[in-house]
């Protein structure tokens, strides 16, 4: 029993020495820990940009999104109408996204048609669809059509469209 007690004491002393060594009790006294670097505080900008929030809100409220008379600015609306190919309905929008590319055609008296690349509208086949153009081919050959507004007169019945719309991308900010 004395030998067991002696062995336990030796093992305890060895474990205590290992623990003290790991904790740094036997580290040399001249070893110093390097101080942590301090964060540098950036100086505040000398000039703060003016707050235009109230002006932007007033501009947004002056042109409600779902207003029936909402039209693009005058410089865009002054663009002459585009003559549509015979038998092709007016291109009213383009959808681009991870789901694919689709073109929306407004057909008089019916629901709008959503057509993917390679799809058909009567005698016309939709080729490539880009953000602001759609390539179609049919009886009159290959044509490029642009999204346009419906005119208030009977221009869509005669084959002309309203002003051409600029391309709009959902989810991205406009260039400044």
C-alpha positions in Angstrom: 0.0 0.0 0.0 2.9 2.3 0.6 4.2 1.8 -2.9 0.7 2.6 -4.3 0.6 5.8 -2.2 4.1 6.7 -3.3 3.3 6.1 -7.0 0.1 8.3 -6.7 2.1 11.1 -5.1 4.7 10.9 -7.9 1.9 10.9 -10.6 0.2 13.9 -8.8 3.5 15.8 -8.7 4.1 15.1 -12.4 0.6 16.2 -13.4 1.0 19.4 -11.3 4.3 20.1 -13.0 2.8 19.6 -16.4 -0.2 21.8 -15.6 2.1 24.6 -14.3 4.3 24.3 -17.4 1.2 24.6 -19.7 -0.1 27.6 -17.8 3.3 29.3 -18.1 4.4 29.3 -14.5 8.0 28.4 -15.5 8.2 31.0 -18.4 11.1 33.3 -18.3 10.4 36.6 -16.6 11.7 38.9 -19.4 9.2 37.5 -22.0 6.6 40.2 -22.7 3.3 39.9 -24.4 3.0 42.3 -27.4 0.3 44.9 -26.9 -2.8 44.6 -29.2 -2.9 47.1 -32.0 -5.4 49.9 -31.5 -8.1 50.6 -34.0 -7.6 53.8 -36.0 -10.7 56.0 -36.0 -11.3 57.6 -39.4 -11.9 61.3 -39.4 -15.5 62.4 -40.1 -15.9 63.8 -43.6 -15.5 67.5 -43.7 -18.7 68.0 -45.8 -21.9 66.1 -45.4 -24.0 65.5 -48.5 -27.4 67.4 -48.4 -30.5 65.3 -47.5 -32.7 65.1 -50.6 -35.2 62.6 -49.1 -38.2 65.1 -48.9 -37.6 66.1 -52.6 -37.5 62.5 -53.7 -40.7 61.6 -51.8 -42.5 64.5 -53.3 -41.4 63.4 -56.8 -42.5 59.9 -56.2 -45.9 60.9 -54.8 -46.5 63.3 -57.8 -46.3 60.4 -60.2 -48.1 57.4 -58.7 -47.0 54.0 -60.2 -50.5 52.8 -61.1 -51.9 56.1 -62.5 -53.5 55.5 -65.9 -52.0 58.7 -67.3 -48.4 57.9 -66.3 -46.1 58.3 -69.3 -42.3 58.7 -69.7 -40.7 62.1 -69.7 -41.3 64.4 -72.7 -37.9 63.8 -74.3 -38.6 60.0 -74.5 -42.3 60.5 -75.4 -41.3 62.6 -78.4 -39.7 59.6 -80.1 -41.8 58.9 -83.3 -43.9 55.7 -83.3 -42.6 52.5 -84.7 -44.4 50.7 -87.5 -45.1 47.1 -86.5 -44.8 44.2 -89.0 -48.2 43.1 -90.5 -50.0 40.7 -88.2 -47.6 41.1 -85.2 -49.1 42.4 -82.0 -47.5 45.3 -80.1 -44.6 44.3 -77.9 -45.6 45.6 -74.4 -42.8 44.2 -72.2 -39.8 41.9 -71.8 -39.1 39.6 -68.9 -35.5 38.6 -68.2 -34.4 36.5 -65.2 -33.1 33.2 -64.0 -36.4 31.6 -65.1 -35.6 32.4 -68.8 -36.5 35.1 -71.3 -40.0 36.0 -72.3 -41.7 38.7 -74.4 -45.2 40.0 -73.6 -47.3 40.9 -76.6 -50.5 43.0 -76.3 -53.3 41.5 -78.5 -56.4 43.6 -79.2 -59.4 42.3 -77.4 -57.6 39.4 -75.7 -55.3 38.6 -72.8 -51.6 39.5 -73.3 -49.5 36.7 -74.8 -46.3 35.7 -73.0 -44.0 34.0 -75.4 -40.6 32.4 -74.7 -37.6 32.4 -77.1 -38.5 30.0 -80.0 -42.2 30.4 -79.4 -44.8 31.5 -82.0 -47.4 34.2 -82.5 -49.5 33.3 -85.5 -47.0 33.3 -88.4 -44.2 35.0 -86.4 -41.5 33.1 -84.5 -39.7 34.8 -81.6 -35.9 34.6 -81.9 -33.7 36.2 -79.3 -35.1 38.3 -76.5 -32.9 41.1 -75.0 -33.6 43.8 -72.4 -34.9 46.3 -74.9 -35.4 44.3 -78.2 -37.0 41.2 -79.5 -36.0 39.6 -82.8 -38.9 38.0 -84.7 -39.0 36.3 -88.0 -42.0 35.6 -90.2 -43.6 36.3 -93.6 -42.0 39.8 -93.8 -38.5 38.5 -92.9 -36.6 39.1 -89.7 -37.5 42.2 -87.7 -36.5 43.8 -84.5 -39.3 45.2 -82.3 -39.1 47.3 -79.2 -41.4 47.5 -76.2 -43.9 50.4 -76.6 -46.8 52.1 -74.9 -50.3 51.7 -76.3 -51.5 54.9 -77.9 -54.8 56.4 -76.9 -56.0 56.6 -80.5 -56.7 53.7 -82.8 -53.0 53.6 -83.8 -52.6 50.0 -82.6 -55.4 48.9 -84.9 -53.5 50.3 -87.9 -50.2 48.8 -86.9 -48.4 51.7 -85.3 -47.4 51.9 -81.7 -46.9 54.7 -79.2 -43.6 56.0 -78.0 -40.8 53.5 -77.5 -40.0 52.8 -73.8 -36.4 52.9 -72.4 -35.2 49.5 -71.0 -36.0 49.1 -67.3 -34.4 46.5 -65.1 -36.1 45.4 -61.9 -33.9 45.2 -58.9 -31.0 47.3 -60.2 -30.3 50.9 -59.6 -30.5 53.4 -62.4 -27.3 54.9 -63.7 -26.5 58.3 -62.2 
